[in-house]
C-alpha cells in the first residue's frame, strides 16, 4: 500500500518529510516548511548505528533452550515419580487379584514363564540404559584413557602407553 492510498496521510506533510530527509542526507539547506523535519532527520542520521552484538540471536536461543530443557527435565522427573507411585499403589491394591487371575487362566507353568519374560525385558532395559550412560559419560569407564585438556596443543599432550591388548 503506497502513501497515496492512505487517507490519513497528508500529501504536503509527506513531501515536507521527504524533502527534509533528502536535505539531511545531502547536506543541503531545507525549505522553511521542512525545518522541523530536518532536525528530526538529522537526529536520526546522527544516531549511533550499533546493532545487537555478534551471535546475539544464537546466544538468546541457546539460553532459552537450556532454560526450557531444565524445566522440562524437572517436570519430567516429577511426573515420572508420580507415575511410579501410582503404579506401585495400583499394584499393591490389585496385584494379588490380577496375579491370581493370570495364574488361573494360564496355568502355573505359563505364569512362571511370564515372570522369566518380565525379567528378560527388565534386564534388557537396564543394559540399554547402562550402555547409553557409558556413551554419554565416557570418562566413567575405567578402560578408556582421558583426553588432554582443551587448552593443550597436540604436541604437548601426553603420549598414550600401549596396553597389553594393543599388540
C-alpha positions in Angstrom: 0.0 0.0 0.0 1.5 3.3 -1.0 1.2 6.6 0.9 -1.2 8.0 -1.7 -3.7 5.3 -1.0 -3.9 6.0 2.8 -6.4 8.9 3.5 -4.8 9.5 7.0 -1.5 10.7 5.4 -1.4 14.4 4.3 0.5 14.6 1.0 2.0 18.0 1.8 3.4 16.7 5.1 4.7 13.7 3.4 6.5 15.7 0.8 8.0 18.0 3.6 9.3 15.0 5.4 10.8 13.6 2.3 12.4 16.9 1.4 13.9 17.2 4.9 15.3 13.7 4.6 16.9 14.4 1.3 18.3 17.7 2.6 19.7 15.9 5.7 21.3 13.2 3.6 22.8 15.5 1.0 23.8 18.3 3.5 21.7 20.9 1.7 19.5 23.5 3.3 15.9 22.6 3.8 12.9 24.5 2.9 11.2 26.6 5.7 8.3 24.2 6.0 10.7 21.2 6.4 12.9 22.7 9.1 11.4 20.7 11.9 11.6 17.5 9.9 15.2 18.4 9.0 16.1 18.4 12.7 14.4 15.0 13.2 16.1 13.6 10.1 19.5 14.9 11.3 18.9 13.3 14.8 18.0 10.0 13.2 21.0 10.2 10.8 23.5 11.0 13.7 22.3 8.3 16.0 24.9 5.6 16.6 24.4 2.7 14.3 25.0 0.0 16.8 23.1 -3.2 16.5 23.0 -6.3 18.7 26.3 -7.9 19.4 27.5 -10.8 17.2 25.8 -14.1 17.8 23.1 -12.3 19.9 20.3 -14.4 18.5 22.2 -17.6 18.8 23.1 -16.9 22.5 19.5 -16.0 23.3 18.2 -19.1 21.6 20.7 -21.3 23.5 19.8 -19.7 26.8 16.1 -20.2 26.2 16.6 -23.8 25.1 18.8 -24.5 28.1 16.2 -23.0 30.4 13.4 -24.9 28.7 15.4 -28.1 28.9 15.9 -27.6 32.6 12.2 -27.1 33.2 11.3 -30.0 31.0 13.7 -32.2 32.8 12.4 -31.2 36.2 8.8 -31.6 35.2 9.5 -35.0 33.6 11.2 -36.3 36.7 8.3 -35.2 38.9 5.7 -36.7 36.6 7.7 -40.0 36.4 7.9 -40.2 40.1 4.2 -39.6 40.4 3.6 -42.3 37.8 5.8 -44.7 39.6 4.0 -44.1 42.9 0.6 -44.6 41.1 1.8 -47.9 39.6 3.1 -49.1 43.0 -0.2 -48.1 44.7 -2.3 -49.8 42.0 0.0 -52.9 42.0 -0.3 -53.1 45.8 -4.1 -52.8 45.7 -4.9 -55.0 42.8 -1.7 -57.1 42.1 -2.6 -60.2 44.1 -6.0 -60.4 42.4 -4.5 -59.9 39.0 -1.8 -62.5 39.6 -4.4 -65.0 40.8 -6.5 -64.4 37.7 -3.4 -64.8 35.4 -2.3 -68.0 37.2 -5.8 -69.5 37.0 -6.2 -68.7 33.3 -2.7 -69.5 32.1 -1.7 -72.2 34.5 1.2 -72.4 36.9 3.8 -73.2 34.1 2.8 -70.3 31.9 2.8 -67.9 34.9 6.4 -68.9 35.6 7.4 -68.2 32.0 5.6 -64.8 32.3 8.0 -64.0 35.2 11.0 -65.1 33.1 9.9 -62.8 30.2 9.3 -59.9 32.5 12.8 -60.4 34.0 14.4 -60.6 30.5 12.6 -57.3 29.5 13.8 -55.7 32.7 17.5 -56.8 32.2 17.4 -55.7 28.5 16.1 -52.3 29.5 18.7 -51.9 32.2 21.5 -53.0 29.8 20.4 -50.4 27.2 20.2 -47.7 29.9 23.6 -48.6 31.2 25.1 -48.6 27.6 23.6 -45.2 27.0 25.0 -43.7 30.2 28.5 -45.1 29.3 28.3 -43.5 25.8 27.2 -40.1 27.3 29.9 -40.2 30.0 33.0 -41.9 28.6 35.2 -40.8 31.5 33.2 -43.0 33.8 34.6 -46.0 32.0 37.9 -47.0 33.6 39.4 -48.7 30.5 39.4 -45.5 28.3 42.3 -43.0 28.5 41.3 -39.5 29.5 41.7 -36.9 26.7 44.1 -34.0 27.2 42.6 -30.7 28.5 41.2 -28.4 25.7 43.9 -25.8 26.2 46.8 -28.2 25.4 48.2 -28.4 22.0 48.5 -31.8 20.3 52.3 -31.7 20.7 52.2 -31.2 24.4 49.6 -33.9 25.0 50.8 -36.9 26.9 51.6 -39.9 24.8 49.4 -43.0 25.2 51.1 -46.0 26.5 50.4 -49.3 24.7 48.2 -51.6 26.7 48.5 -55.4 26.8 45.6 -55.7 24.4 47.1 -53.4 21.8 49.6 -55.7 20.2 
